[in-house]
Amino acid sequence: MADPASYTRHFPVSWDELHRNAKALSWRLVDQGPWKGIVAVTRGGLVPAAIIARELEIRLIDTICVSTYDHMNQRESMVLKGTEGGDGEGWLIIDDLVDTGKTAIIVRKMLPKAHFATVYAKPAGRPLVDTFITEVSQDTWIQFPWDIELQYAQPIVSRTRGDK
């Protein structure tokens, strides 16, 4: 991922939209099981994993904790917690987003036979996931509902003209 100034687009996602998209992801996954369980990639994968677990009636949920971001800046990857999912056979990995693929590469090495699904995918990371719902451009910063607050939004035309 590039420097935050390289993000020319911002894509705010509401709670309702995230829920709808996670449910749509469930529809794509329902016939691909049965699943032993879900491995949520924290923190972003926790909310979609909870929705998908409900929709697919999966009770066993584990987490893989990988830290690669500090707000909009990528940093050196750190695996904070692994999983006991073996090679991943029969497991469903859920994350909110695959961006550059940095986290996905780490998780894939840990669970190479798992099915990897994300709600959102960017072109650089898309080949690393098996299933996703929405593709966004690489230069878009997705603003998830847990990271934003409601506030005034300047009209797009004003932003492109440089109005303050």
C-alpha positions in Angstrom: 0.0 0.0 0.0 1.2 3.4 -0.8 1.4 6.6 1.2 -2.0 7.9 2.4 -1.8 10.8 0.0 -2.1 8.3 -2.9 -5.7 7.5 -1.9 -7.7 9.6 -4.3 -11.0 8.0 -3.4 -12.8 7.3 -0.2 -15.5 4.7 0.1 -17.5 5.1 3.3 -19.4 1.9 4.3 -22.4 2.0 6.6 -23.3 -0.7 9.1 -26.3 -1.5 6.9 -24.2 -1.9 3.8 -21.6 -4.0 5.5 -24.4 -6.3 6.9 -26.0 -6.6 3.4 -22.6 -7.4 1.8 -21.6 -9.9 4.5 -25.0 -11.6 4.0 -24.4 -11.6 0.2 -21.1 -13.3 0.9 -22.9 -15.9 2.9 -25.1 -16.7 -0.1 -22.0 -17.3 -2.2 -20.5 -19.6 0.5 -23.6 -21.6 1.5 -23.2 -24.4 -1.1 -19.4 -24.6 -0.8 -19.5 -26.1 2.7 -19.9 -27.8 5.0 -17.4 -25.9 7.1 -15.6 -27.1 10.2 -15.6 -23.5 11.4 -14.6 -19.9 10.6 -11.3 -18.2 11.2 -11.8 -14.5 11.4 -8.9 -12.3 10.6 -8.8 -9.6 13.3 -9.9 -7.0 13.6 -11.7 -6.2 10.4 -12.9 -9.8 9.8 -14.7 -10.0 13.2 -17.9 -8.3 12.2 -18.4 -10.0 8.8 -17.4 -13.4 10.5 -20.2 -13.0 13.1 -22.8 -12.3 10.4 -21.6 -15.1 8.2 -21.5 -17.5 11.2 -25.1 -16.7 11.9 -26.2 -17.1 8.3 -24.4 -20.4 7.8 -25.1 -21.6 11.3 -21.5 -22.1 12.2 -20.8 -22.2 15.9 -17.0 -22.7 15.9 -15.1 -19.5 15.4 -11.4 -18.9 15.9 -9.2 -15.9 15.1 -5.9 -15.1 13.5 -4.5 -11.9 14.7 -2.2 -10.1 12.2 -1.3 -6.5 12.5 -0.3 -4.8 9.3 -1.9 -1.3 9.5 -1.6 1.8 11.6 -4.6 3.7 10.4 -3.9 4.3 6.7 -0.2 3.3 6.8 1.0 -0.2 6.4 3.8 -1.4 8.7 5.8 -4.5 9.1 3.5 -7.5 9.6 3.2 -9.0 13.0 1.4 -12.3 13.8 -0.1 -11.7 17.2 -2.1 -15.0 17.4 -2.2 -18.1 15.2 -4.8 -20.8 15.0 -5.0 -24.6 15.5 -6.7 -25.1 12.2 -4.1 -27.5 10.8 -3.7 -27.0 7.1 -7.1 -25.3 6.9 -8.9 -28.1 5.2 -12.7 -27.4 5.7 -12.1 -24.0 7.3 -13.5 -20.7 6.1 -11.3 -17.7 6.6 -13.2 -14.4 6.7 -11.7 -10.9 6.5 -13.3 -7.5 5.7 -10.9 -6.6 2.9 -8.0 -7.9 0.8 -5.9 -4.8 -0.1 -2.3 -5.4 -1.2 -2.4 -9.1 -0.1 0.2 -8.7 2.6 -2.1 -10.1 5.3 -3.6 -12.7 3.0 -0.2 -14.1 2.1 0.6 -14.6 5.8 -2.8 -16.2 6.5 -2.6 -18.4 3.4 0.8 -19.8 4.6 -0.8 -20.6 7.9 -3.9 -22.3 6.4 -3.1 -23.2 2.8 -6.2 -25.4 2.2 -8.8 -23.1 3.8 -11.3 -21.2 1.7 -10.5 -17.5 2.0 -13.4 -15.0 1.6 -13.6 -11.2 2.0 -16.3 -8.7 1.7 -14.2 -6.2 -0.3 -11.2 -6.8 -2.7 -8.7 -4.6 -4.4 -6.9 -5.7 -7.6 -3.5 -6.3 -6.0 -5.0 -8.7 -3.4 -7.9 -10.2 -5.3 -6.0 -13.3 -6.7 -5.3 -14.3 -3.1 -8.9 -14.8 -2.1 -11.4 -17.5 -3.3 -14.6 -15.5 -2.9 -15.4 -11.8 -2.4 -18.4 -9.5 -3.0 -17.3 -6.0 -4.0 -14.2 -4.9 -5.9 -12.8 -1.4 -5.3 -9.9 0.4 -7.0 -6.5 0.2 -5.5 -6.4 3.9 -4.8 -9.6 3.8 -2.7 -9.5 3.9 1.1 -12.5 2.0 2.5 -13.9 3.7 5.5 -15.5 1.0 7.7 -18.3 1.9 10.0 -16.2 1.1 13.1 -13.6 3.7 12.0 -15.8 6.7 11.2 -18.3 9.1 12.8 -21.1 11.0 11.1 -20.1 14.5 10.0 -20.6 17.0 7.2 -19.3 15.8 3.8 -18.3 18.4 1.3 -19.9 17.8 -2.2 -17.6 16.0 -4.6 -17.5 18.8 -7.1 -16.3 21.2 -4.4 -13.5 18.8 -3.4 -12.3 18.4 -7.0 -12.2 22.2 -7.4 -10.2 22.6 -4.2 -12.9 24.6 -2.3 -12.5 24.8 1.4 
